[in-house]
Amino acid sequence: MKRSQNCGKKGTVSVFLLLILAAFFLSIGAVAEVSAGRAARSCGDAAFRLAGQSLLSEYSRELKENYGLFALTNDENGMEKRAWEYLTAFTQKSRGTVDVLQTELQSLSLDFSPYSLTNPNLLEEQIAACMKYRSSELLKKVLSEAPGEDEPKTFPKEEKDEDQRVLRNKEIIEALPSRAFQIRGISLPDLSELPNLGELLENGKDALFLNLYIASFFSNRNSRNFEKETFFRSEMEYILCGKLSDKENEAAAKALLITLRTGVDLAHIYSSPEKRAEVQAMAAVLTPGPESVATQAVLALTWAAGEAANDVARLEKGGCVPLVKTDEDWMLCLDAVLENLFEGKVLEPETSEGLNYKGYLILLLFFEDREAKLVRIMDLIQINMKGNYDSGFSMAGSYAGFQLNGEMARIKSFFNLTGKRTGEFHMIFLYDRPEFTS
């Protein structure tokens, strides 16, 4: 009887120990399973980051070198296929090895749509990033008060026909990014109260990087040693006016410059007692009486327009014109303007000071709509990239980044369960932020 009781007690203890041992092993298995799941998640995270960074490395070198912009220009299906190859290569185990995690890729997709360079905000961000590390010497160079060494002071009056480019290809024209936007023209301010250049730069800090980028990466009619091969010679003028030929853009830019200079010169006439007196005296001779007041306004405007035309001619020849003139800077007398004595001639001072042609174009850019500048930049980049590097290039198919979406799963768990999900991954890869999880 005692022996059977002892056996019963021993059996109970054995069962109890077995239960404890089973619970212990289950606990170890549970901890191991959780650890394996986390390890698999970390491995999957690393695999997706590596795949995304590998895709970013396939950016267009030509676009980066010529315009300082980062973009992927390969087809979307091709990039998705390579991303799948990168990730499946990571999950494959070598022959003769044991993969304790045994993960596999379940699904994968790439979303490029929010990151096209036809997005003006994204393009402007890239331009700001490109210009951010440029030295202050750039500002001195493009806004120099004297022509640079690479810009001679005089240019031929007549340009050869082959120098005048016209975009006629309808397919290329219709594919331009600007065709998808409603673009507003330049709106010049009250030119009688034009702020000085320092105030304009101070109030337009947001536009400064964009305008300096345009001056640095695009040519104008006075550019002679421009490094890049471009379709249009007058690219800055295209950004301002948007015509499809150099001749039209130069003529439209000239009209804007004359309008700008006429307003400033008219303000100078009214601020100068000597010139006001000269206008009043001439008006009294031409139309004595009350009508002389209206005649004064016409004479002042005519005088200012004549001086402005001479100013722009000086700029086109490579000279400089002060933004706000003094009496010493004034070239034409009222009698000569009325008698057309200087028609076809360009009068220049002994010393040339002020802004050059490029400087005045930059000044006009401050008055242009931001979106208009950005979409015309897109046009020029697309035209030049098509002509020089890739006939299939388009800004709409150039992406500054992408979102990588996918799911990975462990093939087997410690408890021999199949199809156990490791996790979903949603990562965004951008030109300035190589990786972050959304």
Secondary structure, 3 states (H helix, E strand, C coil): CHHHHHHHHHHHHHHHHHHHHHHHHHHHHHHHHHHHHHHHHHHHHHHHHHHHHHHHCCCCHHHHHHHCCCCECCCHHHHHHHHHHHHHHHHCCCCCCCCCCCEEEEEEEEECHHHECCCHHHHHHHHHHHHHCCCCHHHHHHCCCCCCCCCCCCCCCCCCHHHCCECCCHHHHHCCHHHHCCCCCCCCCCHHHCCCHHHHHHHCHHHHHHHHHHHHHCCCCCCCCCCCCCCCCCHHHHHHHCCCEHHHHHHHHHHHHHHHHHHHHHHHHHHCHHHHHHHHHHHHHHCCCCCHHHHHHHHHHHHHHHHHHHHHHHHHCCCCECCCCCHHHCCCCHHHHHCCCCCCCCCCCCCCCCECHHHHHHHHHCCCCHHHHHHHHHHHHHHHHHHHCCCCCCCCCCECEEEEEEEEEEEECCCCCEEEEEEEEEEEEECCCCCEEC
